[in-house]
Amino acid sequence: MRSARSADISSIADASKYRAVKAVSDDQIIGYVAWRDPYYIAQLYVLPESQNRGVGGTLLDAVIARSGYDRLHLKASINAIGFYERYGFTHDGAEESDKGIRYVPMSFRVDSKHERPL
């Protein structure tokens, strides 16, 4: 997962466009996810020292639980593709680039018995 930038964090402050959930440990925000309609995850970030501990998957679970979506879409940074694949996302196309940022479009179908992969 990529680093959070100030501009990214500021952009999700508009509650009329985005919904967000944060992960907190010892009174410190260690990650967050922001999504908007229809079915699009705009940002997912976990502090490097908190990665590989289930925080990102828990944040995705929160989106599914709160949104009621039956599918999710996102643009996965090259460094996060493995994380999303382990969760169950599939590639929707080839690698693309926007303003020098490389990503792969991915999607996830939520079934009625959604259980997070181990």
C-alpha positions in Angstrom: 0.0 0.0 0.0 1.3 3.4 -0.9 2.2 6.3 1.4 -0.5 8.7 2.4 0.0 12.2 1.1 -1.5 15.4 2.7 -3.5 16.1 -0.5 -4.9 12.6 -0.5 -6.1 12.9 3.1 -7.5 16.3 2.5 -9.5 15.2 -0.5 -11.5 12.6 1.5 -12.6 15.2 4.1 -15.6 16.0 1.9 -18.2 13.8 3.5 -20.7 14.5 0.7 -18.4 12.5 -1.6 -16.5 10.0 0.5 -17.1 7.7 3.4 -14.1 6.7 5.5 -13.1 4.4 8.3 -9.9 4.6 10.3 -7.9 2.0 12.1 -6.5 3.1 15.5 -4.0 1.5 17.9 -2.9 3.1 21.1 -4.7 6.3 20.2 -2.7 6.6 16.9 -4.3 6.3 13.5 -2.5 3.5 11.8 -4.6 3.3 8.6 -7.7 4.4 6.8 -9.9 3.5 3.9 -12.1 5.9 1.9 -14.7 5.0 -0.7 -17.3 6.6 -2.8 -20.2 5.5 -5.0 -20.5 3.6 -7.1 -18.4 0.8 -5.5 -15.0 2.6 -5.7 -12.3 2.5 -3.1 -10.4 5.7 -3.5 -7.8 5.3 -0.9 -6.4 2.6 1.4 -3.4 3.3 3.6 -1.7 1.5 6.4 1.4 2.8 8.2 4.4 0.7 7.1 5.1 -0.5 10.7 1.5 -1.7 10.9 1.4 -3.6 7.6 1.2 -7.4 7.4 -0.8 -7.5 10.6 -4.3 -7.7 9.1 -5.1 -4.0 9.3 -5.7 -3.5 5.5 -8.0 -6.6 5.3 -9.9 -5.4 8.3 -10.4 -2.0 6.6 -11.7 -3.7 3.5 -14.0 -5.8 5.6 -15.4 -2.5 7.1 -16.1 -1.1 3.6 -18.1 -4.3 2.8 -20.0 -4.2 6.1 -20.8 -0.5 5.9 -21.4 0.0 2.2 -23.7 -2.9 1.4 -21.9 -3.1 -2.0 -21.9 -6.4 -3.9 -18.6 -5.5 -5.7 -15.7 -3.1 -5.2 -13.4 -1.5 -7.7 -10.0 0.3 -7.2 -6.8 1.2 -8.9 -4.1 -0.8 -7.1 -0.6 0.6 -6.9 2.0 -1.7 -8.2 3.3 -2.3 -4.7 -0.1 -3.3 -3.4 -1.2 -5.8 -6.1 -0.2 -8.8 -4.0 -2.2 -7.6 -1.0 -5.4 -7.1 -3.1 -4.9 -10.5 -4.9 -4.6 -12.3 -1.5 -7.9 -10.6 -0.4 -9.6 -11.9 -3.6 -9.4 -9.0 -6.0 -8.9 -9.8 -9.7 -7.3 -7.8 -12.5 -9.7 -5.8 -14.7 -7.1 -4.8 -17.2 -3.4 -4.1 -17.9 -1.1 -1.8 -15.9 -1.8 1.9 -16.6 -0.1 5.1 -15.5 -1.5 8.5 -14.6 0.9 11.4 -13.8 3.7 8.9 -13.4 1.8 6.7 -10.9 1.5 3.1 -12.1 -1.5 1.1 -11.1 -3.7 -1.9 -12.2 -7.5 -1.7 -12.2 -8.9 -4.4 -10.0 -12.3 -5.6 -8.7 -13.8 -7.8 -6.0 -17.2 -9.5 -6.0 -18.8 -9.8 -2.6 -20.8 -12.9 -2.1 -23.5 -13.4 0.6 -21.1 -15.5 2.7 -18.1 -13.2 2.5 -15.2 -14.4 4.5 -11.8 -12.9 4.4 -9.1 -15.2 3.0 -6.4 -16.2 5.5 
